[in-house]
Amino acid sequence: RGFYTQSNNIVVKNDLNSVKVYPNPCRSGKITFANLTNRATIKIYSISGRLVNSLEEIDGDGKYEWNTMNQENQKIARGVYFYVVKNSNGEKKTGKIAITR
């Protein structure tokens, strides 16, 4: 666990143990999910459990930049959100994101 491969000078992880989400809290319009596996799904949920957006890391670079928009392409409101990252091996990583704008 924790091994990685190099893809175009970007580190791609083989598991989700090292996932980083930044900036957190987010004051701007972009959040980066880093140290992902080459394929991963990121789901963002409101505090009430409503799905806000579903994102996919498919280009193999181990990184996804989310524009903090919902599925209707609208900016999400300030508040706390949950993320769930899953990869093709069935691994899962969860956490919280704060949007302060």
Secondary structure in CASP SS format (residue, H / E / C, confidence):
PFRMAT SS
TARGET T0000
AUTHOR 0000-0000-0000
METHOD secondary structure of the structure
MODEL  1
R C 1.00
G C 1.00
F C 1.00
Y E 1.00
T E 1.00
Q E 1.00
S E 1.00
N C 1.00
N C 1.00
I E 1.00
V E 1.00
V E 1.00
K E 1.00
N C 1.00
D C 1.00
L C 1.00
N C 1.00
S C 1.00
V C 1.00
K E 1.00
V E 1.00
Y E 1.00
P C 1.00
N C 1.00
P C 1.00
C E 1.00
R C 1.00
S C 1.00
G C 1.00
K C 1.00
I E 1.00
T E 1.00
F E 1.00
A E 1.00
N C 1.00
L C 1.00
T C 1.00
N C 1.00
R C 1.00
A E 1.00
T E 1.00
I E 1.00
K E 1.00
I E 1.00
Y E 1.00
S E 1.00
I C 1.00
S C 1.00
G C 1.00
R C 1.00
L E 1.00
V E 1.00
N E 1.00
S E 1.00
L E 1.00
E E 1.00
E E 1.00
I C 1.00
D C 1.00
G C 1.00
D C 1.00
G C 1.00
K E 1.00
Y E 1.00
E E 1.00
W E 1.00
N C 1.00
T C 1.00
M E 1.00
N C 1.00
Q C 1.00
E C 1.00
N C 1.00
Q C 1.00
K E 1.00
I C 1.00
A C 1.00
R C 1.00
G E 1.00
V E 1.00
Y E 1.00
F E 1.00
Y E 1.00
V E 1.00
V E 1.00
K E 1.00
N E 1.00
S C 1.00
N C 1.00
G C 1.00
E C 1.00
K E 1.00
K E 1.00
T E 1.00
G E 1.00
K E 1.00
I E 1.00
A E 1.00
I E 1.00
T C 1.00
R C 1.00
END
